Amino acid sequence: MNENMRKILDKIKEYKKIFIFRHFRPDGDAVGSTKGLARILKLTYPDKEIYLQNADFADYVAFLGKEDEILPDEEYADALGLVLDTATQDRISNKKYALCKELVKIDHHIPVQSYGVCEWVEEERSSCCEMIAAFYSAFKDELKIDKEAATYIYTGMVTDSGRFRFREVSGETMRLAGLMLDQGIDADKIYAHLYMKEFHTFKFEAYVLKNIRITENGVASLFVTKKMKKKFHLTNEEASASVSYMDSIKNALIWIAFIEHDDGTIRVRLRSRFVTVSELAERYRGGGHACASGATVYSKAEIKALLKDADALLKDYKEKNEGWL
């Protein structure tokens, strides 16, 4: 057991009011971990006030249900803030987190910034939801769980692990996933919500497959413009999912999707097999995991520069390593 797990549980016991936060533009893991932990704490401590306090939401996991309305400033003063799945404070969705009396950080990203009175960071974990499952498992004689909480947690484990395919997945990951399944969750329903597609997305996928570009050393990329999103009736989340269309191209160990947004930014989704891309993402206002990161660029010139850097990174990897696929 990580000693910080006990410190966090003790800190939770100290407070009557607890606010739970995550990063902005949330994914399934950010939503699942916060909702899962909130449900566990509400079941275990019915006399405590537990609130999810986030400023934005994820449409593709809307099936997990609604969240709490943002509370007025004065409510935060005597509260403990639990920040999940968020490496740096500037990425916390609700900026009122700073009004909390104390903060606790629970995260599985590469450490970038230290914050809070207590931190529990395990970058080798496949998801923050896996950490919440481990937290429950470590204290299952004290904590309570039910089908609802397990559904939230399992959903995040599935999405952040690429359906349990990514390198961070371990035997412990699968044992903890099994613990969630033991709560009687409907895995078929979860997978249906996550992976059934609207017909228009198949048309978009066909278009994308015709327009993928490959650099000299094997970096696959695509650029989804605002015009394309409008043409194919895509949400930003559906457009971002296009990065997965390139994950099976032989010899392309890095694949990148550039998504143009209405605010003038171009969101970057970097994925890789074997090659560490997180440092590359950090050079372009981002970061994340070794083989799954995000970044932001602001022009086609920056897109070109990022692709050039990615191509050089992949060339170097292939020259130094044998047996890559």
C-alpha positions as CSV (number, residue, x, y, z in Angstrom):
1,M,0.0,0.0,0.0
2,N,1.3,3.5,-0.9
3,E,1.6,5.4,2.4
4,N,0.0,8.4,0.7
5,M,-3.2,6.4,0.3
6,R,-3.6,6.3,4.1
7,K,-2.7,10.0,4.5
8,I,-5.5,10.8,2.0
9,L,-8.0,8.7,3.7
10,D,-7.1,10.3,7.0
11,K,-7.5,13.7,5.4
12,I,-10.9,12.8,4.0
13,K,-12.0,11.8,7.5
14,E,-11.0,15.2,8.9
15,Y,-13.5,17.2,6.7
16,K,-17.2,17.4,6.7
17,K,-17.3,19.1,3.2
18,I,-15.3,17.7,0.3
19,F,-15.2,19.1,-3.3
20,I,-13.9,16.9,-6.1
21,F,-12.2,18.4,-9.2
22,R,-10.6,17.1,-12.5
23,H,-9.0,18.6,-15.6
24,F,-10.8,20.6,-18.2
25,R,-11.9,19.0,-21.5
26,P,-12.4,15.8,-19.5
27,D,-12.0,12.3,-20.8
28,G,-13.6,9.1,-19.6
29,D,-10.9,8.6,-16.9
30,A,-11.3,12.1,-15.5
31,V,-15.1,11.7,-15.4
32,G,-15.1,8.1,-14.1
33,S,-12.5,8.6,-11.4
34,T,-14.2,11.7,-9.9
35,K,-17.7,10.3,-10.1
36,G,-16.5,6.9,-8.8
37,L,-14.7,8.4,-5.8
38,A,-17.6,10.7,-5.0
39,R,-20.0,7.8,-5.0
40,I,-17.7,5.7,-2.7
41,L,-17.4,8.6,-0.3
42,K,-21.1,9.3,-0.2
43,L,-21.8,5.6,0.5
44,T,-19.2,5.5,3.2
45,Y,-19.8,8.8,4.8
46,P,-23.5,9.7,4.5
47,D,-23.1,12.6,6.9
48,K,-20.4,14.4,4.8
49,E,-21.2,16.8,2.0
50,I,-19.6,15.5,-1.2
51,Y,-19.7,17.6,-4.4
52,L,-18.3,17.3,-7.9
53,Q,-17.3,20.8,-9.0
54,N,-16.3,21.0,-12.6
55,A,-16.9,23.6,-15.3
56,D,-17.1,21.4,-18.4
57,F,-18.3,18.0,-19.4
58,A,-17.7,15.2,-21.8
59,D,-20.6,14.3,-24.2
60,Y,-19.4,10.8,-25.0
61,V,-19.7,9.7,-21.4
62,A,-22.9,11.6,-20.7
63,F,-24.5,8.2,-20.1
64,L,-22.8,8.2,-16.7
65,G,-25.2,10.9,-15.6
66,K,-25.3,14.6,-14.5
67,E,-23.0,16.4,-12.0
68,D,-23.5,19.0,-9.4
69,E,-24.0,22.7,-10.1
70,I,-21.1,25.0,-9.3
71,L,-21.5,26.3,-5.8
72,P,-21.0,30.0,-4.6
73,D,-17.5,31.0,-3.5
74,E,-18.2,31.0,0.2
75,E,-19.0,27.3,0.2
76,Y,-15.4,26.4,-0.6
77,A,-13.7,28.1,2.4
78,D,-13.9,25.2,4.9
79,A,-13.7,22.4,2.3
80,L,-11.1,19.8,1.3
81,G,-10.5,19.7,-2.4
82,L,-9.6,16.4,-4.1
83,V,-8.1,17.0,-7.5
84,L,-8.0,13.9,-9.7
85,D,-6.3,13.0,-13.0
86,T,-4.7,16.5,-13.3
87,A,-0.9,17.0,-13.4
88,T,-0.8,20.8,-13.1
89,Q,-3.1,23.3,-11.4
90,D,-3.6,25.3,-14.6
91,R,-5.5,22.4,-16.0
92,I,-8.1,22.1,-13.2
93,S,-11.5,22.6,-14.7
94,N,-13.1,24.8,-11.9
95,K,-10.8,27.6,-10.9
96,K,-12.6,27.9,-7.6
97,Y,-10.5,25.0,-6.4
98,A,-8.1,27.6,-5.0
99,L,-10.7,28.7,-2.5
100,C,-10.6,25.3,-0.7
101,K,-8.9,25.2,2.7
102,E,-6.6,22.3,1.6
103,L,-6.0,20.3,-1.6
104,V,-5.1,16.7,-2.3
105,K,-3.7,15.5,-5.6
106,I,-4.4,12.0,-7.0
107,D,-2.9,11.5,-10.5
108,H,-1.3,9.0,-12.8
109,H,0.5,11.4,-15.2
110,I,4.2,12.1,-15.4
111,P,4.9,14.5,-12.5
112,V,5.2,18.1,-13.7
113,Q,4.0,20.2,-10.8
114,S,3.7,19.5,-7.1
115,Y,0.6,20.9,-5.3
116,G,-1.6,20.1,-2.4
117,V,-0.9,19.1,1.2
118,C,-0.8,15.5,0.1
119,E,0.0,13.9,-3.2
120,W,-0.5,10.4,-4.5
121,V,1.0,10.1,-8.0
122,E,1.7,6.7,-9.7
123,E,2.6,7.4,-13.4
124,E,2.9,3.7,-14.1
125,R,-0.9,3.2,-13.6
126,S,-3.0,2.8,-16.7
127,S,-5.6,5.2,-15.4
128,C,-6.6,7.4,-12.5
129,C,-9.7,5.1,-12.2
130,E,-7.3,2.2,-11.6
131,M,-5.9,4.2,-8.7
132,I,-9.4,4.8,-7.3
133,A,-10.1,1.1,-7.6
134,A,-6.8,0.4,-5.7
135,F,-7.8,3.0,-3.1
136,Y,-11.1,1.1,-2.5
137,S,-9.3,-2.3,-2.5
138,A,-6.7,-1.1,0.1
139,F,-9.4,0.1,2.5
140,K,-12.4,-2.2,1.6
141,D,-12.9,-3.0,5.2
142,E,-13.7,0.8,5.7
143,L,-15.0,2.0,2.4
144,K,-18.2,1.1,0.6
145,I,-18.8,0.5,-3.1
146,D,-21.8,-0.4,-5.2
147,K,-22.7,-1.1,-8.8
148,E,-23.0,2.6,-9.7
149,A,-19.5,3.5,-8.4
150,A,-18.0,0.4,-10.0
151,T,-19.6,1.4,-13.4
152,Y,-18.0,4.8,-13.2
153,I,-14.6,3.4,-12.4
154,Y,-14.6,0.5,-14.9
155,T,-15.6,3.0,-17.7
156,G,-12.6,5.1,-17.0
157,M,-10.3,2.1,-16.8
158,V,-11.6,0.9,-20.2
159,T,-11.2,4.2,-21.9
160,D,-7.8,5.3,-20.6
161,S,-6.2,1.8,-21.1
162,G,-7.4,1.5,-24.7
163,R,-9.6,-1.4,-23.7
164,F,-6.8,-2.8,-21.7
165,R,-4.3,-2.8,-24.6
166,F,-1.8,-0.1,-23.6
167,R,1.6,-0.8,-22.1
168,E,0.7,0.5,-18.6
169,V,-1.8,-2.3,-18.2
170,S,-0.6,-4.8,-15.7
171,G,-1.9,-7.9,-13.9
172,E,-2.9,-5.5,-11.1
173,T,-5.0,-3.5,-13.6
174,M,-6.9,-6.6,-14.6
175,R,-7.4,-7.7,-11.0
176,L,-8.8,-4.3,-10.1
177,A,-11.0,-4.4,-13.2
178,G,-12.3,-7.8,-12.0
179,L,-13.1,-6.3,-8.6
180,M,-15.3,-3.7,-10.4
181,L,-16.9,-6.4,-12.5
182,D,-17.7,-8.3,-9.3
183,Q,-20.0,-5.5,-8.3
184,G,-22.4,-6.6,-11.0
185,I,-21.8,-3.9,-13.6
186,D,-23.2,-4.3,-17.1
187,A,-20.0,-4.3,-19.2
188,D,-22.0,-4.9,-22.4
189,K,-23.9,-1.7,-21.9
190,I,-20.8,0.3,-21.1
191,Y,-19.1,-0.9,-24.3
192,A,-22.2,-0.1,-26.3
193,H,-22.3,3.4,-25.1
194,L,-18.6,4.0,-25.6
195,Y,-18.0,2.4,-29.0
196,M,-21.3,2.3,-31.0
197,K,-21.0,5.0,-33.7
198,E,-23.4,7.3,-35.5
199,F,-23.5,6.6,-39.2
200,H,-21.9,10.0,-40.1
201,T,-18.7,9.0,-38.3
202,F,-18.2,6.1,-40.7
203,K,-18.3,8.5,-43.6
204,F,-15.8,10.6,-41.8
205,E,-13.5,7.6,-41.1
206,A,-13.6,6.7,-44.8
207,Y,-12.6,10.2,-45.7
208,V,-9.8,10.2,-43.2
209,L,-8.3,7.0,-44.4
210,K,-7.9,8.6,-47.8
211,N,-6.2,11.6,-46.4
212,I,-3.7,10.3,-43.9
213,R,-0.2,11.6,-44.5
214,I,3.0,9.7,-43.7
215,T,6.4,11.4,-43.1
216,E,9.7,10.0,-44.4
217,N,10.4,8.0,-41.2
218,G,6.8,6.9,-40.6
219,V,4.8,9.5,-38.6
220,A,1.2,9.2,-39.6
221,S,-0.9,12.4,-39.4
222,L,-4.2,14.0,-40.3
223,F,-5.6,17.5,-39.9
224,V,-9.3,17.9,-39.1
225,T,-10.4,21.4,-40.0
226,K,-13.5,23.2,-38.8
227,K,-14.9,22.8,-42.3
228,M,-14.5,19.0,-42.1
229,K,-16.2,18.9,-38.7
230,K,-19.1,20.8,-40.1
231,K,-19.3,18.7,-43.2
232,F,-19.5,15.4,-41.2
233,H,-21.5,16.8,-38.3
234,L,-18.7,16.0,-35.8
235,T,-18.3,17.0,-32.2
236,N,-14.8,17.9,-31.0
237,E,-14.7,14.5,-29.2
238,E,-15.6,12.6,-32.4
239,A,-13.0,14.6,-34.3
240,S,-10.3,13.9,-31.7
241,A,-11.1,10.1,-31.8
242,S,-9.8,10.1,-35.3
243,V,-6.3,9.6,-33.9
244,S,-7.2,6.0,-33.3
245,Y,-7.8,5.4,-37.1
246,M,-4.1,5.4,-37.6
247,D,-3.0,3.0,-34.8
248,S,-2.5,0.0,-37.0
249,I,-0.3,1.3,-39.8
250,K,2.8,-0.9,-40.0
251,N,6.1,1.0,-39.5
252,A,4.2,4.1,-38.3
253,L,5.2,4.1,-34.7
254,I,3.9,7.7,-34.1
255,W,0.5,9.0,-35.2
256,I,-0.9,12.5,-34.7
257,A,-4.3,14.1,-35.2
258,F,-4.5,17.9,-35.4
259,I,-8.0,19.2,-34.6
260,E,-9.0,22.8,-35.5
261,H,-11.2,24.5,-32.9
262,D,-13.5,27.5,-33.1
263,D,-11.3,29.4,-30.6
264,G,-8.4,29.5,-33.1
265,T,-6.4,26.7,-31.3
266,I,-5.4,23.5,-32.9
267,R,-5.6,20.6,-30.5
268,V,-3.0,17.9,-31.0
269,R,-3.5,14.2,-30.1
270,L,-0.2,12.3,-30.1
271,R,0.0,8.5,-29.8
272,S,2.8,6.1,-30.3
273,R,4.0,2.5,-30.1
274,F,7.2,2.1,-28.1
275,V,8.4,5.7,-28.7
276,T,8.1,8.3,-25.8
277,V,6.2,11.3,-27.1
278,S,5.4,13.1,-23.9
279,E,8.5,15.3,-24.0
280,L,7.6,16.3,-27.6
281,A,4.1,17.3,-26.4
282,E,5.7,19.4,-23.6
283,R,7.5,21.5,-26.2
284,Y,4.2,22.4,-27.8
285,R,2.2,23.4,-24.7
286,G,1.2,20.0,-23.6
287,G,2.2,16.7,-21.9
288,G,0.7,13.5,-20.8
289,H,1.8,9.8,-20.8
290,A,4.9,8.3,-22.5
291,C,2.8,7.0,-25.5
292,A,-0.3,9.1,-25.3
293,S,-0.1,12.8,-25.0
294,G,-1.8,16.0,-26.0
295,A,-0.6,19.5,-27.1
296,T,-1.8,22.8,-28.6
297,V,-0.5,24.6,-31.7
298,Y,-1.7,27.8,-33.3
299,S,-0.8,27.7,-37.0
300,K,0.1,25.5,-39.9
301,A,3.7,26.5,-39.4
302,E,3.6,25.0,-35.9
303,I,2.0,21.9,-37.3
304,K,4.8,21.5,-39.8
305,A,7.4,22.1,-37.0
306,L,5.8,19.5,-34.7
307,L,5.7,16.9,-37.5
308,K,9.4,17.6,-38.3
309,D,10.3,17.1,-34.7
310,A,8.2,13.9,-34.5
311,D,9.8,12.6,-37.7
312,A,13.3,13.2,-36.2
313,L,12.3,11.5,-33.0
314,L,11.0,8.5,-34.8
315,K,14.1,8.3,-37.0
316,D,16.3,8.4,-34.0
317,Y,14.3,5.6,-32.3
318,K,14.4,3.3,-35.3
319,E,18.2,3.8,-35.7
320,K,18.8,2.9,-32.0
321,N,16.3,0.0,-31.7
322,E,15.9,-3.3,-33.5
323,G,12.7,-5.3,-33.7
324,W,10.3,-2.4,-33.9
325,L,7.1,-3.0,-35.8
